[in-house]
Amino acid sequence: MSSGTEPSESEIFAASDPFIESTEPFVGVDMFSAGRPTPTFGQPPVVAQDAVSCVMVQPSLPIFLDGELAGPQHRAVEAHLAACPSCSRAHNFQARLRGVVASKALEQPPADLRSRIEQALRLEQS
């Protein structure tokens, strides 16, 4: 744990995510790069001493956009997004994508659909 009384941002994420084994600098590898490190969204990841890294933030973006991150994690992601152009672009892309998907959503089903399905199932079972 860091020398302060509160855990560092990286400790908050590591303690809450069993899949994070290390906070060492990381560069994403995609399936097209033949194992060569590639920048994420056009920029190398930001990794500072005792700070949240891109590898911690990017998987958390959907949860962040849902408003489901706890206070310390939410603040850590906000701080990282303010400092990291790459993750900020990824966040903006995901937010825009959600908006487009929501705007193209199909019409709502009829209000009585559930009762009609239940009635059809009852008739089928009898």
C-alpha positions as a Markdown table, in Angstrom:
| # | Residue | x | y | z |
|---|---|---|---|---|
| 1 | Met | 0.0 | 0.0 | 0.0 |
| 2 | Ser | 1.2 | 3.6 | -0.6 |
| 3 | Ser | 2.6 | 5.6 | 2.2 |
| 4 | Gly | -0.6 | 7.7 | 2.7 |
| 5 | Thr | -3.5 | 6.6 | 4.7 |
| 6 | Glu | -5.7 | 5.9 | 1.7 |
| 7 | Pro | -4.8 | 3.3 | -1.0 |
| 8 | Ser | -3.4 | 4.5 | -4.3 |
| 9 | Glu | -5.6 | 4.5 | -7.4 |
| 10 | Ser | -3.8 | 1.5 | -8.7 |
| 11 | Glu | -4.2 | -0.4 | -5.4 |
| 12 | Ile | -8.0 | 0.3 | -5.6 |
| 13 | Phe | -8.2 | -1.2 | -9.0 |
| 14 | Ala | -5.9 | -4.1 | -8.2 |
| 15 | Ala | -7.8 | -5.0 | -5.0 |
| 16 | Ser | -11.2 | -4.9 | -6.8 |
| 17 | Asp | -10.3 | -6.8 | -9.9 |
| 18 | Pro | -8.9 | -10.3 | -9.5 |
| 19 | Phe | -7.8 | -10.3 | -13.2 |
| 20 | Ile | -5.3 | -7.5 | -12.7 |
| 21 | Glu | -2.0 | -9.1 | -11.6 |
| 22 | Ser | 0.3 | -6.2 | -12.2 |
| 23 | Thr | 0.4 | -2.5 | -12.7 |
| 24 | Glu | 3.5 | -2.7 | -14.8 |
| 25 | Pro | 3.6 | -0.6 | -18.0 |
| 26 | Phe | 1.5 | -2.3 | -20.7 |
| 27 | Val | 1.0 | -1.8 | -24.4 |
| 28 | Gly | -2.0 | -3.5 | -25.9 |
| 29 | Val | -1.5 | -6.3 | -28.4 |
| 30 | Asp | -4.2 | -6.9 | -31.0 |
| 31 | Met | -4.7 | -10.0 | -33.2 |
| 32 | Phe | -3.5 | -8.1 | -36.3 |
| 33 | Ser | -0.1 | -7.1 | -34.9 |
| 34 | Ala | 1.5 | -10.5 | -34.9 |
| 35 | Gly | 2.5 | -10.0 | -31.2 |
| 36 | Arg | 4.0 | -6.6 | -31.7 |
| 37 | Pro | 2.9 | -4.0 | -29.2 |
| 38 | Thr | 0.5 | -1.5 | -30.7 |
| 39 | Pro | -0.9 | 1.8 | -29.4 |
| 40 | Thr | -4.5 | 1.8 | -28.2 |
| 41 | Phe | -6.7 | 4.3 | -30.2 |
| 42 | Gly | -3.6 | 5.7 | -31.8 |
| 43 | Gln | -1.5 | 6.6 | -28.7 |
| 44 | Pro | 0.8 | 4.6 | -26.4 |
| 45 | Pro | -0.8 | 4.0 | -23.0 |
| 46 | Val | -0.2 | 6.4 | -20.1 |
| 47 | Val | 1.4 | 4.7 | -17.2 |
| 48 | Ala | 2.7 | 6.9 | -14.3 |
| 49 | Gln | 4.1 | 5.8 | -11.0 |
| 50 | Asp | 1.3 | 5.0 | -8.6 |
| 51 | Ala | -1.4 | 5.9 | -11.1 |
| 52 | Val | -4.2 | 4.1 | -12.9 |
| 53 | Ser | -3.0 | 2.7 | -16.2 |
| 54 | Cys | -4.8 | 2.3 | -19.5 |
| 55 | Val | -4.9 | -1.4 | -19.0 |
| 56 | Met | -7.0 | -0.8 | -15.9 |
| 57 | Val | -9.2 | 1.9 | -17.3 |
| 58 | Gln | -10.2 | 0.7 | -20.7 |
| 59 | Pro | -11.9 | -2.5 | -19.5 |
| 60 | Ser | -13.7 | -0.3 | -16.9 |
| 61 | Leu | -15.2 | 2.1 | -19.5 |
| 62 | Pro | -18.5 | 0.3 | -20.0 |
| 63 | Ile | -19.1 | 0.2 | -16.3 |
| 64 | Phe | -18.0 | 3.8 | -15.9 |
| 65 | Leu | -20.4 | 4.8 | -18.7 |
| 66 | Asp | -23.2 | 2.9 | -16.9 |
| 67 | Gly | -22.4 | 4.9 | -13.7 |
| 68 | Glu | -21.7 | 1.7 | -11.8 |
| 69 | Leu | -18.2 | 2.4 | -10.6 |
| 70 | Ala | -17.8 | 3.1 | -6.8 |
| 71 | Gly | -16.6 | 6.5 | -5.7 |
| 72 | Pro | -12.8 | 5.9 | -5.6 |
| 73 | Gln | -12.8 | 3.9 | -8.8 |
| 74 | His | -15.0 | 6.5 | -10.5 |
| 75 | Arg | -12.7 | 9.3 | -9.5 |
| 76 | Ala | -9.6 | 7.3 | -10.6 |
| 77 | Val | -11.1 | 6.7 | -14.1 |
| 78 | Glu | -12.2 | 10.4 | -14.3 |
| 79 | Ala | -8.6 | 11.5 | -13.4 |
| 80 | His | -7.1 | 9.1 | -15.9 |
| 81 | Leu | -9.4 | 10.2 | -18.7 |
| 82 | Ala | -8.5 | 13.8 | -18.1 |
| 83 | Ala | -4.8 | 13.0 | -18.4 |
| 84 | Cys | -4.8 | 10.3 | -21.2 |
| 85 | Pro | -5.8 | 11.3 | -24.7 |
| 86 | Ser | -6.0 | 7.6 | -25.8 |
| 87 | Cys | -8.4 | 6.5 | -23.1 |
| 88 | Ser | -10.4 | 9.7 | -23.5 |
| 89 | Arg | -10.9 | 9.0 | -27.2 |
| 90 | Ala | -11.9 | 5.4 | -26.3 |
| 91 | His | -14.4 | 6.8 | -23.8 |
| 92 | Asn | -15.8 | 9.3 | -26.2 |
| 93 | Phe | -16.1 | 6.6 | -28.9 |
| 94 | Gln | -18.0 | 4.2 | -26.6 |
| 95 | Ala | -20.3 | 7.0 | -25.4 |
| 96 | Arg | -21.1 | 8.0 | -29.0 |
| 97 | Leu | -21.6 | 4.4 | -30.0 |
| 98 | Arg | -24.1 | 3.9 | -27.1 |
| 99 | Gly | -25.9 | 7.0 | -28.3 |
| 100 | Val | -26.2 | 5.7 | -31.9 |
| 101 | Val | -27.4 | 2.3 | -30.8 |
| 102 | Ala | -29.9 | 3.9 | -28.4 |
| 103 | Ser | -31.2 | 6.1 | -31.2 |
| 104 | Lys | -31.7 | 3.2 | -33.5 |
| 105 | Ala | -33.5 | 1.0 | -31.0 |
| 106 | Leu | -36.6 | -0.8 | -32.3 |
| 107 | Glu | -40.0 | 0.3 | -31.2 |
| 108 | Gln | -41.2 | -0.8 | -27.8 |
| 109 | Pro | -43.3 | -3.9 | -27.8 |
| 110 | Pro | -47.0 | -3.6 | -27.2 |
| 111 | Ala | -47.9 | -3.2 | -23.6 |
| 112 | Asp | -50.0 | -6.4 | -23.6 |
| 113 | Leu | -47.4 | -8.6 | -25.2 |
| 114 | Arg | -46.4 | -10.3 | -22.0 |
| 115 | Ser | -50.0 | -11.2 | -21.1 |
| 116 | Arg | -50.6 | -12.5 | -24.7 |
| 117 | Ile | -47.5 | -14.7 | -24.5 |
| 118 | Glu | -48.5 | -16.0 | -21.1 |
| 119 | Gln | -52.0 | -16.7 | -22.3 |
| 120 | Ala | -50.6 | -18.6 | -25.4 |
| 121 | Leu | -48.3 | -20.7 | -23.1 |
| 122 | Arg | -51.2 | -21.6 | -20.8 |
| 123 | Leu | -53.3 | -22.6 | -23.8 |
| 124 | Glu | -50.5 | -24.7 | -25.2 |
| 125 | Gln | -49.9 | -26.4 | -21.9 |
| 126 | Ser | -53.6 | -27.4 | -21.4 |
